[in-house]
Amino acid sequence: MIRSQMIHARIQPALKREAEKVFRVLGLTTSDVINALYAQVRLRKGIPFSLDIPNSKTQKAIQEARKNKGVTFKTVEEFDRRYNI
């Protein structure tokens, strides 16, 4: 009986390095994370997180935050008012 199988994937080197730093902090290996992802896909019968493209207002907020011009909000309602959602 096969106990494990190999997965071969290409990934950007910087993305791999940065993600693996996070895994180490969490005490996980890349294999642990892949196994957890596959288990969640099986459980949920789909990708276990959103793959939506942010709307224009959310994109604007993301751009502001990346330029260190982001605004903090105490509630979701404050955010909605700021961006007229």
C-alpha positions in Angstrom: 0.0 0.0 0.0 1.4 3.4 -1.0 1.8 5.6 2.1 2.5 8.9 0.4 2.8 10.4 -3.1 5.0 13.2 -4.4 3.7 16.5 -5.8 5.8 18.5 -8.2 4.9 22.2 -8.6 6.6 25.3 -9.9 6.4 28.3 -7.6 8.1 31.7 -7.6 11.2 31.6 -5.4 10.4 34.7 -3.4 6.8 33.5 -2.7 8.2 30.1 -1.6 10.8 31.7 0.7 8.2 34.0 2.3 5.6 31.3 2.8 8.1 28.9 4.3 9.1 31.6 6.9 5.5 31.7 8.0 5.3 27.9 8.1 8.4 27.7 10.3 6.9 30.2 12.7 3.8 28.0 12.9 6.0 24.9 13.4 4.8 23.4 10.1 6.6 21.9 7.1 5.5 22.6 3.5 4.2 19.0 3.4 2.1 19.7 6.5 0.5 22.7 4.9 -0.1 20.9 1.6 -1.7 18.0 3.5 -3.9 20.4 5.4 -4.9 22.2 2.2 -5.9 18.9 0.5 -7.8 17.8 3.6 -9.8 21.0 3.6 -10.5 20.7 -0.1 -11.8 17.2 0.4 -13.9 18.2 3.4 -15.4 21.3 1.8 -15.6 19.9 -1.7 -13.8 23.0 -3.0 -11.1 25.6 -2.4 -11.3 26.5 1.4 -10.8 30.2 0.8 -12.2 32.9 -1.5 -10.6 33.4 -4.9 -12.7 36.5 -5.7 -11.3 39.5 -7.4 -11.7 42.5 -5.0 -14.2 45.2 -6.2 -12.9 48.6 -7.1 -13.5 50.1 -3.7 -11.6 47.3 -2.0 -8.8 47.6 -4.5 -8.6 51.3 -3.7 -8.3 50.5 0.0 -5.6 47.9 -0.6 -3.6 50.4 -2.7 -3.9 53.1 0.0 -2.7 50.6 2.6 0.3 49.6 0.5 1.3 53.2 0.2 1.0 53.6 4.0 -1.9 55.9 3.5 -4.4 53.4 4.8 -7.1 54.4 7.2 -8.1 52.3 10.2 -11.7 51.8 11.2 -13.3 50.7 14.5 -16.3 49.1 12.7 -17.2 47.7 9.4 -19.9 50.4 9.2 -17.2 53.1 9.3 -15.4 51.4 6.4 -18.6 51.1 4.5 -19.3 54.9 5.0 -15.7 55.8 3.9 -16.0 53.8 0.7 -19.7 54.3 0.1 -20.5 50.7 0.2 
